[in-house]
Every structure is written in structure tokens, then in C-alpha cells.
Amino acid sequence: MAENTKKHSVIVVGAGPVGLTAALTLKEKGISCVVLEADPYGHPRPGSRAIFLHKASLKLLEESSKGLGFTLARNGIVWPIKRTLYKGKEVYKRDYGLTNTEDPHNLPPFTALHQDEIESHIYDACVKAGVRFEWDTPVKECRTHEDGVTIVTESGDEWEADYVIGADGGRSVVRQTTGLKFEGPRTADTFLVVDIKEDENDPLPLERVFHYQHPAMGGRNVMHVPFKGGWRVDLQLLEDDDPEEYKDIEGVKKWLPNVMPEKYKDRITWVSSYRFHQVVANSFTDDNRRVLLAGEAAHLFAPFGARGLNSGVPDAIIAVNGMEKALQAKNESERKEAIDAAAKERRIAAKWNRDGSTTALHHLQGNAPEMNAKREVAASLTSVAPKLGRWLDEGPYGPKFGPPELTTKY
């Protein structure tokens, strides 16, 4: 099939990390594809960005494109220590020891680097594989029919495909124009997210630290997570707080020295506030079984446990696997069954991840008397019952392992 044609086996809508993963996997399988991206090439993306890839995601990316998982690991960091404090008192600490992220034979348990870099490495692999990109091409409509899909762009161009992977984010045009809808609530609590550039000449120790009711922040929860070249600080605001007061850059400079050394107030690179959505699409495929949703087009979670991108990577790969089977199907029933199986598996995973992040939110929220009492008792007994310290440490991230119906971990 000529590269300048507008007919492909699969069109991927969206060139974020999930869309890139889908396109790379398609190309490595020899399936004709093109990526349509609304933004121009190199356009900076606003909003909260992932900074963490689990080993399961690294393994999937390595399987999709040899060397990619190790490249991401090598260019990120592994923090060897995690600590949890309750009202200033340390209640849990675990030292994993230094993990060699450059081991050519074994992937680390995770890697931490900013999503901009994650995208860059996956994009480089796509270019090397020969993936075709159409930048500055916003999609207006996705029309499915029995024999395939028609994508209409804002410019009026039409693209034809057998299948479409909708990886175009939380406001997905693919989802909306194929009649699929998000279901679920939005969090009541507001969270502030701050990215800070590290002082490479005098860096802080690589530790993930979570504070329950930080004493210098009026009892607000605070988390510090290092990533390659920087830090992310999460601040959970109280019910009566004015988010604008805390997220204004001058406001951040006032409170940040309470939780980090003074010098970091002049190293802020990004600030925003969120009330997180906890939503999953009512179906991951359309009535004609020609579309599969992936990533934030399919689900939005609170970030606790790093469930978003780490769920989006298997979304993309399972979607490609389903479409590969569908393209090889001998009849219509077999074709639809392949798409349905992929859609069902990833929706099970999404609902489970939403429940997990909801559990984490309940654990964190300071307006639940029962949970407040449990945390208080646990913190007071960690010296004689260390398992309670582990419970406090793991609570903000929710359950780690997915349901047995899944073929991938996330």
C-alpha cells in the first residue's frame, strides 16, 4: 500500500505515549497504519504528565520494540528508598538498595522520568520503524460502519481504515462521535501538583516520601517523588482551601520552603491544581466493532499508584493484538469476537484500576472520621506492629495486582 494513501488497516488517533505505543506495535507486526495528531509536531502539551513506568509496562514496550524498555530504564532513575511519615513521625521506611538501571539483561522494578522524555524515546522508535505521522491534523468525526471506519478531519479530508484506535485523550473525539460515554464521579478533594528542577550540583537524596498531615503544612498531606532531573510535589488541599491561593506561583513560593529546601522555590517548572475524574467508558468499542479506545480516551483515574499511563500501555498493545486477530478472521463472527475480547479485557482492567484509585482516595481523605481513626491508631502502633506502617505506606496507592481475568498486569 502506498505511503501517501489515505486508506490503512488501522488509523491511530493521538500521538501521546499510548498512541505512539499502538503505532509502534502495529508497525512491528507489519500492519499498515498512520497516526493522526491534532497538535503540530513539537507542540508542548499542558496538564499533569506521567513520571513513572512500572516494570510490567517496560516489559511490554521491550516486547513491542526490542531495546525500547531498556532505553527507557537507562534514561530514568530508580529511587532506592521510600519513607512514610505521620504528623512528622516516621512510621515506615524501606531501602531497596541501589538498582542498576543499566543492567543489559534485567529490567528494573520501575523507572522514573518525565512523560516528555517517555514520549521522545517511543517516538524515536516509531520513526526508526517507519511509522507515518500526520501532524496538525485534528479529527472532527469518526464514523464506523460494517465494512470499516471513516475519519473526517477538521480540514475536511477523509481517511479510511479497517479499524481505529482512539488514543486522543480525555476529550476524545473518537469516543464522543462513536456514541461512547464516560461513567463515574469526580473527586471532591483538590490536589496541587508541582514539578521542580533538581539542583544537579547539590541534589536531594533519591527518596519517595509521603507525609500524612505534614506538621509544617497545617495537616495537609504532602508527597515528594523524584524523577530524572527533578521532583514532583503533590499537596492535598483541605476542603476550605482556595486552590488559586496555593497554585499561584507566588503562593507556591510561600509554602514550598516548608516542605523542601529554600532554593527549590526558584526552580519551579510547572504548577496546576486538579479535582480528578474517576471515569471509565461505558464500552471500549463501538457497535460495529471497528474502534477500540485506549488510555485517557477510555478512562481517567486519580494518579495514585501511577495507574494512568501504566494502564494505557497495555490498552494499546491489547488493542493491536485484537485488531491483528480481527484482520486475520475467517468470518464476521470471529472478527467481532476478537475486538470484543480486547475491549472486555481492558474495560475490566480500567474498572479495577478506578476502584483501586478510589480506595487510595478514601485512604487519603481527611474528612472521613472512620479512616482518620484507623490511621491514628495504626501510626501509634507501628513500633510494635510494623505491618501497620506498611499499611500506611501502601494505602495512598491502592491495590497493586489486577484481577485474574487479565492477560497483562495492568
Buried (B, 14 or more C-beta within 10 A) or exposed (E): EEEEEBBBBBBBBBBBBBBBBBBBBBBBBEBBBBBBBBBEEEEEEEEBBBBBBBBBBBBBBBEBBEEBBBBBBBBBBBBBBBBBBBBEEEBBBEEEEEBEBEEEEEBBEBBBBBBEBBBBBBBEBBEEBEBBBBBBBBBEBBBBEEEBBBBBBEEEEEBBBBBBBBBBBBEBBBBBBBEBEBEBEEBEBBBBBBBBBBEEEEEBEBBBBBBBBBEEBEEBBBBBBBBBBBBBBBBBBBEEBEBEEBBEEEBBBEBBBEBBEEEBBEBBEBBBBBEBBBBBBEBBBBEBBBBBBBBBBBBBBBBBBBBBBBBBBBBBBBBBBBBBBBBEBEEEEEBBBBBBBBBBBBBBBBBBBBBBBBBBBEBBBBEBEEBEEBBBEBBBBBEEEEEBBBBBBBBBBBBEEBEEEBEBBB
